[in-house]
Amino acid sequence: MDNNVSVGQINFDDGGLPLIGGPCVIESRDHSLKMAEAIYSITEKLDVPFIFKSSFDKANRSSAGSFRGPDMDEGLRILEDVKNEVDVPILTDVHLPSQCATVSEVADVLQIPAFLCRQTDLLVAAGKTGKAINIKKGQFLAPGKMAYSAEKVTITGNNNILLTERGSSFGYGLISDMTSITVMQKTGYPVIFDATHSAQVPGSKATTGGQRHMIPILAKAAVAAGCDGLFMEIHDNPAKAKSDAATQWPLDELKDLLKILINVHKAVK
């Protein structure tokens, strides 16, 4: 890749397979700390670089009555505690240009949600923070078009960009085209594969469904295709998760899955 992208001590150009992982949404301070500590304990033993992910607001929920998370102020306080107490980098979503500067005071990576990947003002505001920016590819967007989303960040002088593949719309569902990883890598930026959102099954219900059993298949295929890192939403009790319950990966199955993915990664490299 042309750009040496780093997040804290994690370098996406060193041939490793970093994991961006955590609960979809912040459910409580205690739960966030518990999850961060548990995931870090697993990744540290496996020598997998780890960035903790959780959202203070899920602004694009299917239903107006769905749980969105704490407000930004409380959410950032929780994420700051996770960062300081567990000593891991933090990634969280931003939805508005006005949020970027404040969120960047805590987060090491600002994430642009898939539905907002073409929003110029948001991308520029995120870029101006100087933090790493993870742009999730919209389900509606051809992978080659992500070069233009990245360009909206680079005009601020910020080249610390990650691009994330998370499936493409096909009818009323999603498919994962692994060739999109190579296409997006041609932009010169690392490409992350979102193994959990790619397993979603959007439908007519108030909550999004999913095929959790497909997550290992998608993840193995993406690693074999040469992705530069993985994104996974992880929960200790997915059935009780307050967001994306159908596709969060069980914490007690994370270690075994990562071991398999590490072996695939070694074989490819």
C-alpha positions in Angstrom: 0.0 0.0 0.0 1.1 3.5 -0.7 0.2 5.1 2.6 1.6 4.0 6.0 -1.4 4.2 8.2 -1.1 3.9 12.0 -3.3 4.0 15.0 -1.2 4.5 18.2 1.3 1.7 18.2 -0.6 -0.3 15.5 0.9 -0.1 12.0 -1.3 -1.4 9.2 1.7 -1.8 6.9 3.6 -4.3 9.0 1.9 -7.4 7.7 -0.2 -8.1 10.8 -4.0 -8.6 11.0 -5.4 -6.0 13.4 -8.8 -6.4 15.0 -11.3 -3.6 15.4 -13.8 -5.1 17.8 -16.3 -4.5 20.5 -20.1 -4.1 21.2 -22.1 -2.4 18.6 -23.4 0.2 21.0 -22.3 1.4 24.4 -24.7 -0.3 26.8 -23.1 0.8 30.1 -19.7 1.8 31.5 -19.3 -1.5 33.3 -20.2 -3.5 30.2 -17.8 -1.5 27.9 -14.9 -2.0 30.4 -15.7 -5.7 30.8 -15.8 -6.3 27.0 -12.6 -4.3 26.3 -10.7 -6.1 29.0 -11.9 -9.5 27.8 -11.2 -8.9 24.1 -7.8 -7.4 24.9 -6.9 -10.4 27.0 -7.6 -12.7 24.0 -5.9 -10.6 21.4 -2.8 -9.9 23.5 -2.2 -13.7 24.0 -2.6 -14.2 20.2 -0.4 -11.2 19.3 -3.3 -9.6 17.4 -3.3 -5.7 17.5 -6.6 -4.5 18.9 -8.7 -1.4 18.6 -11.8 -1.2 20.8 -15.0 -0.2 18.9 -18.3 0.9 20.3 -20.8 3.6 19.4 -22.2 6.3 21.6 -25.1 6.8 19.1 -26.6 4.5 16.5 -28.3 7.2 14.5 -29.4 5.0 11.6 -31.5 2.4 13.5 -34.3 0.7 11.6 -37.0 1.9 14.1 -37.4 5.2 15.9 -38.0 3.1 19.1 -34.7 1.2 18.9 -32.0 1.8 21.5 -29.4 4.3 20.3 -27.0 4.4 23.1 -26.0 7.1 25.6 -25.6 10.7 24.5 -22.2 11.9 23.1 -21.0 13.4 26.4 -21.7 10.2 28.5 -20.5 8.0 25.7 -17.2 9.8 25.4 -16.6 9.7 29.1 -17.1 5.9 29.0 -14.8 5.5 26.0 -12.1 7.6 27.7 -12.3 5.3 30.8 -11.9 2.3 28.5 -8.9 3.9 26.8 -7.2 4.9 30.1 -8.0 1.8 32.1 -7.5 -0.9 29.4 -4.8 1.0 27.5 -6.2 0.4 24.0 -7.0 2.7 21.1 -10.6 3.7 20.6 -12.8 3.8 17.5 -16.3 5.3 17.4 -18.8 6.7 14.9 -19.4 10.3 14.0 -22.6 11.4 12.2 -22.3 15.1 12.1 -19.5 17.5 11.2 -20.0 19.3 14.5 -19.2 16.1 16.4 -15.8 15.5 15.0 -13.6 17.9 17.0 -15.1 16.8 20.3 -15.0 13.1 19.5 -11.3 13.4 18.4 -10.3 14.5 21.9 -11.0 10.9 23.0 -11.1 8.6 19.9 -8.0 7.5 18.0 -10.1 6.6 15.0 -13.2 8.4 13.8 -15.5 6.1 11.8 -17.7 7.3 9.0 -20.9 5.1 8.8 -21.6 3.4 5.5 -24.7 5.4 4.8 -22.7 8.6 5.2 -19.6 7.7 3.2 -20.2 10.4 0.6 -21.1 13.2 2.9 -18.5 15.8 2.0 -18.8 18.1 5.1 -18.6 15.2 7.4 -15.5 13.7 5.7 -13.7 17.1 5.6 -14.5 17.8 9.3 -13.2 14.3 10.3 -10.1 14.8 8.2 -9.3 18.1 9.9 -9.0 16.5 13.3 -5.8 14.8 12.1 -7.0 11.5 13.6 -7.2 8.2 11.7 -10.5 8.0 9.7 -12.2 4.7 8.9 -14.6 5.1 6.0 -17.1 2.3 5.7 -18.1 1.6 2.1 -21.8 2.2 1.5 -23.8 -0.8 0.5 -24.9 1.2 -2.5 -21.4 2.2 -3.7 -19.0 0.5 -6.1 -15.7 -0.2 -4.4 -13.7 2.0 -6.9 -15.7 5.0 -5.9 -14.3 4.9 -2.4 -11.2 6.7 -3.8 -13.4 9.9 -4.0 -14.5 9.5 -0.3 -10.9 9.2 0.7 -10.0 12.2 -1.4 -12.4 14.3 0.6 -10.3 13.5 3.7 -6.9 14.0 2.0 -7.7 17.5 0.9 -7.3 18.4 4.6 -3.8 17.0 4.6 -4.8 13.9 6.4 -3.7 10.6 4.8 -4.3 8.4 7.8 -7.3 6.6 6.2 -8.8 3.1 6.5 -11.5 1.8 4.1 -13.9 -0.9 5.2 -15.9 -3.3 3.1 -19.2 -4.3 4.7 -21.2 -6.0 1.9 -23.2 -4.7 -1.0 -26.9 -4.4 -1.6 -28.4 -7.2 -3.7 -32.1 -6.9 -4.0 -33.2 -6.5 -0.3 -30.2 -8.4 1.1 -26.4 -8.2 1.2 -23.7 -10.0 -0.7 -19.9 -9.9 -0.1 -17.8 -9.5 -3.2 -14.2 -10.2 -2.1 -12.8 -8.7 -5.2 -13.8 -5.3 -3.7 -10.9 -5.7 -1.2 -8.4 -5.6 -4.0 -10.2 -2.9 -5.8 -10.2 -0.6 -2.7 -6.6 -1.5 -2.0 -5.6 0.1 -5.3 -6.4 3.5 -3.6 -3.3 3.0 -1.6 -5.1 2.6 1.8 -5.5 -0.4 4.0 -8.8 -2.2 3.6 -10.6 -3.7 6.6 -13.3 -6.3 6.3 -16.4 -6.0 8.4 -17.3 -9.6 9.1 -20.4 -9.0 11.2 -22.3 -6.3 9.3 -21.7 -8.2 6.1 -23.8 -11.1 7.6 -26.8 -8.8 8.2 -30.1 -9.6 6.5 -32.1 -6.4 6.2 -35.8 -6.9 6.0 -39.2 -5.6 6.7 -39.1 -6.0 10.5 -38.2 -3.2 13.0 -34.9 -4.9 13.7 -32.2 -6.1 11.2 -31.7 -9.8 11.1 -28.6 -11.7 10.3 -26.8 -15.0 9.7 -24.3 -15.3 12.5 -23.1 -18.7 11.4 -21.9 -17.1 8.2 -19.4 -14.8 9.9 -16.5 -17.2 10.1 -17.0 -18.1 6.4 -17.0 -14.4 5.4 -14.0 -13.6 7.6 -11.9 -16.5 6.3 -12.7 -15.5 2.7 -11.7 -11.9 3.4 -8.4 -12.8 5.0 -7.7 -15.2 2.2 -8.4 -12.4 -0.2 -5.8 -10.3 1.5 -7.7 -7.8 3.7 -5.5 -5.7 6.0 -7.5 -6.1 9.1 -10.8 -7.2 10.5 -13.8 -5.5 12.0 -16.1 -7.5 14.3 -18.9 -6.5 16.7 -18.5 -8.7 19.7 -20.8 -9.3 22.7 -20.8 -11.5 25.7 -24.5 -12.3 25.3 -25.5 -11.5 21.7 -29.1 -12.5 22.2 -29.5 -9.8 24.8 -27.5 -7.1 22.9 -29.3 -3.8 22.5 -28.2 -3.4 18.9 -27.4 -5.8 16.0 -28.2 -8.8 18.2 -28.4 -11.1 15.2 -24.8 -10.5 14.0 -22.6 -9.8 17.0 -20.0 -12.5 17.5 -20.1 -14.3 20.9 -17.2 -13.4 23.1 -16.6 -17.0 24.2 -16.1 -18.0 20.6 -13.7 -15.2 19.6 -10.4 -16.9 20.6 -11.1 -20.0 18.4 -12.2 -17.9 15.4 -9.1 -15.7 15.7 -6.8 -18.7 15.8 -8.3 -20.0 12.5 -8.0 -16.5 10.9 -4.4 -16.2 12.0 -3.6 -19.5 10.3 -5.3 -18.4 7.1 -3.4 -15.1 7.2 -0.1 -16.8 7.7 -0.8 -19.1 4.8 -1.7 -16.2 2.5 1.3 -14.1 3.5 
